[in-house]
């Protein structure tokens, strides 16, 4: 890992944490609640990201268990991080006896952190792109390639801007995170065409199939939320 890669990766985490904290305080969450939720999200997200990456690489047959706990040995599979981070946060909510949705806080924090953190991927030369001769190609792994890391960073910025535009326009608390799942799934699915990956089925990678599932889950959840909001209004006679 290059020094600049480490720096931007750390800045990505710091950006996500700062956005999460600011959004949480504005939404009325207490510092204690935010601290516990943030700790759960980081623990679950980092573990899920590393575990997913090492499973794909063949753990436990080709990678030792100790590698999962080593911060210098990869572990940036955001798809695994989102799933395991969500599970950890839901567990923390049970312990804190919190029923309120936390999704909207992460809806802003995740793309903000990814937009910065993907620059770290560029300097670390991970998550690299397919060979290309476009004018903005970068030299990585012995060839000129699409700067897929920059594409992912720009996609994260676009997702964040769309979510900011949707703020206050959806039906219920938590809908921004559901919208994030749709937007992130679509963005990751698209960027994956420019990344080096193994095709799993029908010409698509594992990440693309998971991205489609995330987008579909988010879309269904948004539909259910809209239906529930309309049903609640009709019961009130609005």
C-alpha positions in Angstrom: 0.0 0.0 0.0 1.4 3.4 -0.9 1.5 6.3 1.6 -1.0 8.3 -0.4 -3.2 5.2 -0.7 -3.2 4.8 3.1 -3.8 8.6 3.6 -6.8 8.7 1.3 -8.2 5.5 2.7 -8.0 6.9 6.2 -9.5 10.2 5.0 -12.4 8.2 3.4 -13.2 6.7 6.8 -12.8 10.0 8.5 -15.1 11.7 6.0 -17.8 9.0 6.4 -17.6 9.3 10.2 -17.8 13.1 10.2 -20.8 13.1 7.9 -22.5 10.4 10.0 -22.0 12.4 13.2 -23.1 15.7 11.8 -26.2 14.2 10.2 -27.0 12.4 13.4 -26.7 15.4 15.7 -28.9 17.4 13.3 -31.5 14.6 13.4 -31.6 14.7 17.2 -29.6 11.6 18.1 -27.6 11.7 21.3 -23.8 11.5 21.3 -24.0 8.2 23.2 -26.3 6.6 20.6 -24.2 7.8 17.7 -21.0 6.5 19.3 -22.5 3.0 19.8 -24.0 2.9 16.3 -20.9 4.2 14.7 -18.7 1.6 16.6 -21.1 -1.2 15.5 -21.1 0.0 11.9 -17.3 0.3 11.7 -16.7 -3.1 13.4 -19.3 -4.9 11.3 -18.4 -3.0 8.1 -14.7 -3.6 8.3 -15.0 -7.2 9.2 -17.6 -7.8 6.5 -15.5 -6.1 3.9 -12.4 -8.1 4.8 -14.2 -11.4 5.2 -15.9 -11.1 1.8 -12.6 -10.3 0.1 -10.8 -13.2 1.7 -13.6 -15.6 1.0 -13.4 -14.6 -2.7 -9.6 -15.1 -2.6 -10.1 -18.6 -1.3 -9.9 -18.4 2.5 -9.3 -20.6 4.5 -7.4 -22.5 1.8 -5.2 -19.8 0.4 -5.3 -17.1 3.0 -4.8 -17.4 6.8 -7.4 -16.4 9.3 -5.0 -13.9 10.7 -5.2 -11.9 7.5 -8.8 -10.9 8.3 -7.6 -9.0 11.3 -4.6 -7.4 9.6 -5.5 -3.8 8.5 -2.7 -3.8 6.0 -3.9 -6.8 4.0 -6.7 -5.6 1.9 -10.3 -5.7 2.8 -12.2 -3.1 0.8 -15.1 -5.1 -0.5 -17.8 -2.5 0.2 -20.6 -4.9 -0.7 -19.7 -7.1 2.2 -19.2 -4.1 4.4 -22.7 -2.8 3.7 -24.4 -6.1 4.6 -22.4 -6.9 7.7 -22.4 -3.3 8.8 -26.2 -3.2 8.6 -26.4 -6.4 10.6 -24.1 -5.0 13.3 -26.1 -1.8 13.5 -29.4 -3.6 13.9 -27.9 -5.6 16.7 -26.7 -2.4 18.4 -30.2 -0.9 18.1 -31.6 -3.9 20.0 -29.1 -3.4 22.8 -29.8 0.4 22.9 -33.6 -0.3 22.7 -33.8 2.0 19.7 -36.6 1.5 17.2 -36.0 4.6 15.1 -34.4 4.1 11.7 -30.7 4.8 11.4 -30.6 4.4 7.6 -30.7 8.0 6.6 -27.5 8.7 8.6 -25.6 6.1 6.7 -27.2 7.1 3.4 -25.0 10.2 3.4 -22.0 8.9 5.2 -21.4 5.9 2.9 -21.1 7.7 -0.5 -19.2 10.6 1.1 -16.6 8.2 2.5 -16.4 6.1 -0.6 -15.9 9.2 -2.8 -12.7 10.0 -0.9 -11.6 6.4 -0.1 -11.7 5.3 -3.8 -8.8 7.8 -4.4 -6.9 5.6 -2.0 -7.7 2.6 -4.2 -6.2 4.5 -7.2 -2.9 5.1 -5.4 -2.9 1.5 -4.0 -3.6 0.2 -7.5 -6.4 -2.1 -6.2 -9.9 -2.3 -7.8 -8.1 -1.5 -11.1 -9.7 -1.2 -14.5 -9.7 -3.1 -17.7 -7.1 -2.3 -20.4 -7.9 0.8 -22.4 -6.4 3.5 -24.6 -8.8 6.3 -23.6 -6.9 9.7 -23.2 -7.4 9.6 -19.4 -6.1 6.0 -19.0 -3.7 5.3 -16.1 -0.7 2.9 -16.1 -1.3 0.1 -13.7 -0.3 -3.5 -13.5 1.7 -3.3 -16.7 -0.9 -1.8 -19.0 -2.9 1.4 -19.7 -6.2 1.0 -18.0 -9.5 2.6 -17.3 -9.2 4.6 -14.0 -12.1 2.5 -12.5 -11.3 3.9 -9.1 -12.0 7.4 -10.3 -15.2 6.3 -12.0 -16.3 4.8 -8.6 -15.4 8.0 -6.8 -17.4 10.1 -9.2 -20.3 7.7 -9.1 -20.3 8.0 -5.3 -20.4 11.8 -5.6 -23.3 11.6 -8.0 -25.2 9.3 -5.6 -24.6 11.7 -2.7 -25.8 14.7 -4.8 -29.0 12.8 -5.8 -29.7 11.8 -2.1 -29.2 15.4 -1.0 -31.8 16.4 -3.7 -34.2 13.7 -2.4 -33.9 14.8 1.3 -37.3 15.8 2.6 -39.1 14.5 -0.5 -39.5 10.8 0.4 -42.2 9.2 2.5 -40.7 8.0 5.8 -37.5 8.1 7.8 -35.1 5.5 6.4 -36.2 6.0 2.8 -33.0 7.8 1.9 -31.0 4.6 2.8 -33.4 2.5 0.7 -32.8 5.0 -2.2 -29.1 4.7 -1.5 -29.3 0.9 -2.1 -30.9 1.5 -5.4 -28.5 4.2 -6.5 -25.4 2.4 -5.2 -26.5 -0.9 -6.8 -26.9 0.8 -10.2 -23.6 2.7 -9.9 -21.6 -0.3 -8.8 -23.2 -2.4 -11.5 -22.2 0.2 -14.2 -18.6 0.8 -12.9 -18.0 -2.9 -12.8 -18.0 -3.1 -16.6 -14.7 -1.1 -16.5 -13.1 -3.1 -13.7 -11.1 -6.3 -14.0 -13.2 -9.1 -12.6 -14.2 -12.8 -13.1 -17.4 -13.4 -14.9 -19.8 -15.5 -12.8 -22.9 -16.0 -14.9 -24.4 -14.4 -18.1 -21.3 -12.3 -18.5 -21.7 -10.5 -15.2 -19.5 -10.6 -12.1 -20.4 -11.6 -8.6 -20.3 -7.9 -7.6 -22.8 -7.1 -10.4 -25.2 -9.8 -9.4 -25.1 -8.6 -5.7 -25.5 -5.0 -6.9 -28.6 -5.9 -8.8 -30.0 -7.7 -5.7 -29.2 -4.6 -3.5 -30.9 -2.3 -6.0 -34.0 -4.6 -6.2 -34.2 -4.9 -2.4 -34.0 -1.1 -2.1 -36.6 -0.6 -4.8 -39.0 -3.0 -3.1 -38.4 -1.4 0.3 -39.2 2.0 -1.2 -42.4 0.7 -2.7 -43.5 -0.8 0.6 -42.6 2.5 2.4 -44.7 4.5 -0.1 -47.6 2.1 0.3 -47.4 2.3 4.1 -47.3 6.1 4.0 -50.4 6.2 1.7 -52.2 3.7 3.9 -51.5 5.7 7.0 -52.7 8.9 5.3 -55.9 7.2 4.2 -56.6 6.0 7.7 -56.3 9.6 9.0 -58.6 10.7 6.2 -55.9 13.0 4.6 
